[in-house]
Amino acid sequence: MKERDFSGLKRDINPMPDDVKRRLEESGLNDAYSARPPYQRNDYLGWITRAKQAGTREKRIMQMLDELRDGGLYMKMKYNQGIKK
């Protein structure tokens, strides 16, 4: 997995949990994750780790993996990867 560059972020940096790292590796989505901007990667991790129940955490991990796999979405919002405006 590519080293994360969070130097431009002004919010707290969320560490990569071992289970999320494992799931990215198992699903073959490391490259898709690394291709996202640092703020998106950080937001995904914070959102996942703030889940209070295991079921909620699992649902959030699955949403992230689905969005990475399918492209075009970030937190259920349209995301035009590679298109700069």
Secondary structure, DSSP 8 states (H G I E B T S, - for coil): ------TT--S------HHHHHHHHHHT-HHHHHHS-HHHHHHHHHHHHT-SSHHHHHHHHHHHHHHHHH-SEETTEE--TT---
